[in-house]
Structure formats: structure tokens, C-alpha cells
Amino acid sequence: MNTWTTGAGSGWKVSGGEGYLHYRVWAFCLAKHSVLRGEHMPSWINFLNSDVKKSFMKSMKYLQTGE
């Protein structure tokens, strides 16, 4: 994370992505959404990018077992 300060104020930004969520955050959000809907292995995961799908599966395991 980068911070900056000028005479007019200060702020911060997260490097890389410029306003977009990291794929791991998306994967966790999708997993949480699935758990809340009672979908333990939704069919739509086959449409996810391989990196997102891998993180989704790890997130599902964490949400379902706490590991």
C-alpha cells in the first residue's frame, strides 16, 4: 500500500489493480455467497478462471471446515 501527503491533503492506494479486487478476494466472496445459498459445489465454478477456481475451492474448504 502506498501513502501520500501534500499540502492539500493525504491519501493511500493499494498497488496493482487500480480499483479492482484481487482475484483471491473475488474467490472468497463467491465461496461465501455459495455457502450462504447452501451450494456446496455449484455447477458454475466450471466457468471460473483456473486461478480463481483454485482459490474458490480453498475458500470453500475454509468456510466449511475452518481449515
C-alpha positions as CSV (number, residue, x, y, z in Angstrom):
1,M,0.0,0.0,0.0
2,N,1.3,3.4,-0.9
3,T,0.5,6.6,1.1
4,W,1.0,10.2,0.1
5,T,0.8,13.6,1.7
6,T,0.7,17.0,0.1
7,G,-0.2,20.5,1.3
8,A,-3.8,19.8,0.0
9,G,-4.2,16.5,2.0
10,S,-3.2,12.9,2.2
11,G,-4.3,9.5,1.0
12,W,-3.5,5.9,0.2
13,K,-3.8,3.4,-2.6
14,V,-3.2,-0.3,-2.9
15,S,-0.7,-1.0,-5.7
16,G,-1.7,-3.2,-8.6
17,G,-5.2,-3.3,-9.8
18,E,-6.2,0.3,-9.6
19,G,-9.6,-0.1,-8.2
20,Y,-10.2,-3.7,-8.9
21,L,-10.5,-6.5,-6.3
22,H,-7.7,-9.1,-6.2
23,Y,-8.8,-12.5,-7.6
24,R,-8.4,-14.1,-4.2
25,V,-10.9,-11.6,-2.8
26,W,-13.4,-12.4,-5.6
27,A,-12.9,-16.1,-4.9
28,F,-13.6,-15.8,-1.2
29,C,-16.7,-13.6,-1.9
30,L,-18.0,-16.2,-4.4
31,A,-17.4,-19.0,-1.9
32,K,-19.1,-17.1,0.9
33,H,-22.1,-16.4,-1.4
34,S,-22.2,-20.1,-2.2
35,V,-22.2,-21.2,1.4
36,L,-24.9,-18.7,2.3
37,R,-27.1,-20.1,-0.6
38,G,-26.4,-23.7,0.5
39,E,-24.5,-24.5,-2.6
40,H,-21.6,-26.8,-1.6
41,M,-20.3,-27.5,-5.2
42,P,-22.1,-25.1,-7.6
43,S,-22.0,-26.0,-11.3
44,W,-21.0,-22.5,-12.3
45,I,-17.5,-22.9,-10.9
46,N,-16.5,-24.6,-14.1
47,F,-16.8,-21.2,-15.8
48,L,-14.2,-19.6,-13.4
49,N,-10.6,-18.9,-14.4
50,S,-8.3,-21.6,-13.1
51,D,-6.6,-19.2,-10.6
52,V,-10.0,-18.1,-9.2
53,K,-11.3,-21.6,-9.2
54,K,-8.3,-22.8,-7.1
55,S,-8.8,-20.0,-4.6
56,F,-12.5,-20.6,-4.6
57,M,-12.0,-24.3,-3.7
58,K,-9.6,-23.3,-0.9
59,S,-12.1,-20.7,0.4
60,M,-14.9,-23.3,0.3
61,K,-12.8,-25.7,2.4
62,Y,-12.0,-23.0,4.9
63,L,-15.6,-21.8,5.2
64,Q,-17.0,-25.4,5.5
65,T,-14.3,-26.9,7.8
66,G,-12.4,-23.9,9.3
67,E,-9.1,-25.3,8.0
